[in-house]
Amino acid sequence: MVGTAIQLYTLREMDATLPELIARVGETAFDGVEFAGLGDADPDEVADALADAGLDAAGAHVGLDDLEADPAGVAETYRRLGCETLVVPYLDETHFDSEAAAVETAERLAALAADLDAEGARLAYHNHDHEFVDVGDRAGFDAFVDAADVNVELDVGWVVAADRDPTALLDRLAGRAPLVHVKDVRDGRPVELGEGELPVEECVRAARDAGTEWLVYEHDDPDDPERSLERGAELLAGFGD
């Protein structure tokens, strides 16, 4: 089964509390949400909001430093929300700009994944486009995924921005891409889904074949977050099951 969700970072400019945002998402065809932190929201109130809206927690973006400082505490906080997948949302270019750096990054995340696994949580890494810098005869991202069995939340939009084939990468990451960010881009910048260069249907098909559990809609900087929410839900609704 593949669910559809929205990364709540997309809606950060809306004038609403986190429980109110969840309630609004519950009015759409999305099956779940992915958190971009909880801010000052009470986890119990967030859990109640999810239940009231009939939504699941697809995952949560949590900074690497916070995860390494207290893997057990972070895992417990998100477990209260029914969320078991924790995603490192960003690491800068220095983590991928050489073969050695990419391998070291993979090994560091693999060690953290083992710590989180002991707490009943799963780790993944969310890419941008800078991971695809050449480090010899391949890209830093390739060295990263080859060095350790780390899960990836593949952002297919940033893959397109890096001039790589997202469907080929999904095939390569079969069994290792539990979440896929469905983001559209044009000229290297995020745009509304269906208005850019992303082959949406092909990516969804490849994600299904790769064993992806959640298709997560994201727009980094929408002009109208409310409309972006509605459009993302409408376009992805036909792909969930």
Stockholm file with secondary structure:
# STOCKHOLM 1.0

chainA/1-241         MVGTAIQLYTLREMDATLPELIARVGETAFDGVEFAGLGDADPDEVADALADAGLDAAGAHVGLDDLEADPAGVAETYRRLGCETLVVPYLDETHFDSEAAAVETAERLAALAADLDAEGARLAYHNHDHEFVDVGDRAGFDAFVDAADVNVELDVGWVVAADRDPTALLDRLAGRAPLVHVKDVRDGRPVELGEGELPVEECVRAARDAGTEWLVYEHDDPDDPERSLERGAELLAGFGD
#=GR chainA/1-241 SS CCEEEEEGGGGTTSSCCHHHHHHHHTTSSCCEEEESCCTTCCHHHHHHHHHHHTCEEEEEECCHHHHHHCHHHHHHHHHTTTCCEEEECCCCGGGTSSHHHHHHHHHHHHHHHHHHHHTTCEEEEECCSGGGCBCSSSBHHHHHHHHSCCEEEEEHHHHHHTTCCHHHHHHHTTTSCSEEEECEEETTEEECTTSSSCCHHHHHHHHHHTTCCEEEECCSSCSSHHHHHHHHHHHHHTTCC
#=GC SS_cons         CCEEEEEGGGGTTSSCCHHHHHHHHTTSSCCEEEESCCTTCCHHHHHHHHHHHTCEEEEEECCHHHHHHCHHHHHHHHHTTTCCEEEECCCCGGGTSSHHHHHHHHHHHHHHHHHHHHTTCEEEEECCSGGGCBCSSSBHHHHHHHHSCCEEEEEHHHHHHTTCCHHHHHHHTTTSCSEEEECEEETTEEECTTSSSCCHHHHHHHHHHTTCCEEEECCSSCSSHHHHHHHHHHHHHTTCC
//
